[in-house]
Amino acid sequence: MEAARQITTVDEVPEESTFLFTVRDTETDEEREAILVRTDGEIVGWLNYCQHYTHIKLDKGSGAPMRDGEVICANHGAYFECDTGRCTFGPCEGAYLNGLDLSVDDGVVSLADGGYEFVAVGPIETDPADLSSKSNMEF
């Protein structure tokens, strides 16, 4: 796998939380946040957005809360299975997180999804002059 698509090493993905990174949609050129999660000895990737209100991030920069193999949306209390992305509890029950194709070779996690390009580890960089609302509700 080419180095430009390498995200991190398996060892850097936390056991009880998420690993945050940024990707770019190859069709729209829009940057999106994504997370890596450990599940049953594997690493899976999801876009970092709750399916109840899709502008709400699961990992707000310090790792998403997790419980019993599920990622939790701290805003709504929705639970998403780490392995399938299916919401098992909450206002978006039955919905699925948007997945990313990954590959793991020699302990390195890489983006294998042709719809996205790896940008950087961490959240989307924001302009410090951006005065937009940080509220969870959009009007």
C-alpha positions as CSV (number, residue, x, y, z in Angstrom):
1,M,0.0,0.0,0.0
2,E,1.4,3.4,-0.9
3,A,2.7,5.5,2.0
4,A,0.3,8.4,1.2
5,R,-2.7,6.2,2.1
6,Q,-1.1,5.0,5.4
7,I,-3.1,6.2,8.4
8,T,-1.3,4.8,11.5
9,T,-0.1,1.6,13.1
10,V,-2.4,-0.9,14.7
11,D,-0.6,-0.2,18.0
12,E,-1.7,3.5,17.9
13,V,-5.5,2.6,17.7
14,P,-6.8,2.6,21.3
15,E,-8.5,-0.4,22.8
16,E,-11.4,1.4,24.5
17,S,-11.8,4.5,22.3
18,T,-11.3,5.8,18.8
19,F,-8.5,7.1,16.6
20,L,-9.4,10.3,14.7
21,F,-8.2,11.2,11.2
22,T,-9.2,13.3,8.2
23,V,-10.1,12.2,4.7
24,R,-11.1,14.0,1.5
25,D,-14.0,12.8,-0.7
26,T,-12.5,12.2,-4.2
27,E,-15.8,13.3,-5.9
28,T,-16.6,16.4,-4.0
29,D,-13.2,17.4,-2.6
30,E,-14.9,17.8,0.8
31,E,-12.8,17.0,3.9
32,R,-14.5,14.7,6.4
33,E,-13.5,13.2,9.7
34,A,-13.2,9.5,10.2
35,I,-12.4,7.1,13.1
36,L,-10.7,3.8,13.6
37,V,-12.1,1.3,16.1
38,R,-10.7,-2.0,17.3
39,T,-13.2,-4.9,17.3
40,D,-12.6,-8.6,17.7
41,G,-8.9,-8.2,16.9
42,E,-9.5,-6.2,13.7
43,I,-9.5,-2.5,12.9
44,V,-12.6,-0.9,11.2
45,G,-13.2,2.6,9.9
46,W,-16.3,4.8,10.0
47,L,-17.0,8.4,9.1
48,N,-17.1,10.4,12.3
49,Y,-20.7,11.5,12.3
50,C,-23.8,10.3,14.2
51,Q,-26.7,9.2,12.0
52,H,-29.3,11.1,14.1
53,Y,-27.9,14.5,13.3
54,T,-25.1,13.9,10.8
55,H,-23.2,17.1,11.7
56,I,-22.6,15.8,15.2
57,K,-19.2,14.1,15.7
58,L,-18.8,10.9,17.6
59,D,-15.1,11.6,18.4
60,K,-14.8,15.3,19.3
61,G,-11.1,15.2,19.4
62,S,-10.2,13.1,22.5
63,G,-11.7,9.8,21.5
64,A,-15.4,8.7,21.3
65,P,-16.9,7.0,24.4
66,M,-17.3,3.3,24.1
67,R,-19.1,0.6,26.0
68,D,-19.4,-3.1,25.5
69,G,-18.1,-3.0,22.0
70,E,-20.2,0.0,20.9
71,V,-19.3,3.6,20.0
72,I,-21.5,6.0,21.8
73,C,-22.8,9.4,20.6
74,A,-22.3,11.6,23.7
75,N,-24.9,14.1,22.4
76,H,-27.8,11.7,21.9
77,G,-26.9,8.5,23.7
78,A,-27.0,6.5,20.5
79,Y,-25.0,3.2,20.5
80,F,-23.3,1.9,17.3
81,E,-21.9,-1.6,17.0
82,C,-18.1,-1.3,16.3
83,D,-18.1,-4.2,13.9
84,T,-21.2,-3.3,11.8
85,G,-21.8,0.4,12.5
86,R,-25.5,-0.4,13.2
87,C,-27.3,1.8,15.8
88,T,-28.7,-0.5,18.4
89,F,-30.1,2.1,20.7
90,G,-31.1,5.7,20.5
91,P,-32.9,8.1,18.2
92,C,-31.4,6.7,15.0
93,E,-31.9,3.0,15.9
94,G,-31.5,0.8,12.9
95,A,-29.3,3.3,11.0
96,Y,-25.7,2.5,10.0
97,L,-22.5,4.5,10.2
98,N,-20.8,5.2,6.9
99,G,-17.9,2.8,6.6
100,L,-14.5,3.1,5.0
101,D,-12.5,0.3,3.4
102,L,-9.2,-0.3,5.1
103,S,-6.3,-2.7,4.8
104,V,-3.9,-3.8,7.5
105,D,-0.4,-5.0,6.4
106,D,2.5,-5.6,8.7
107,G,0.8,-3.6,11.5
108,V,0.1,-0.6,9.4
109,V,-3.5,0.6,8.8
110,S,-4.1,2.1,5.4
111,L,-7.1,3.6,3.6
112,A,-8.2,1.2,0.8
113,D,-11.4,3.1,-0.1
114,G,-11.2,4.6,-3.6
115,G,-13.8,7.2,-2.6
116,Y,-11.5,8.9,-0.1
117,E,-8.0,10.1,0.2
118,F,-6.1,10.2,3.5
119,V,-5.4,13.8,4.5
120,A,-4.0,13.8,8.1
121,V,-4.2,12.3,11.6
122,G,-6.5,14.3,13.8
123,P,-9.6,16.5,13.1
124,I,-10.2,18.8,10.2
125,E,-8.1,21.9,10.5
126,T,-10.3,24.9,11.0
127,D,-9.6,28.5,10.3
128,P,-9.0,30.4,13.6
129,A,-10.9,33.3,12.1
130,D,-14.0,31.2,11.6
131,L,-16.7,32.6,13.8
132,S,-19.4,30.1,12.9
133,S,-21.5,28.6,15.7
134,K,-20.2,25.6,17.6
135,S,-23.7,24.7,18.6
136,N,-25.0,21.2,18.1
137,M,-28.2,22.5,16.5
138,E,-28.4,23.9,13.1
139,F,-30.9,26.6,12.3
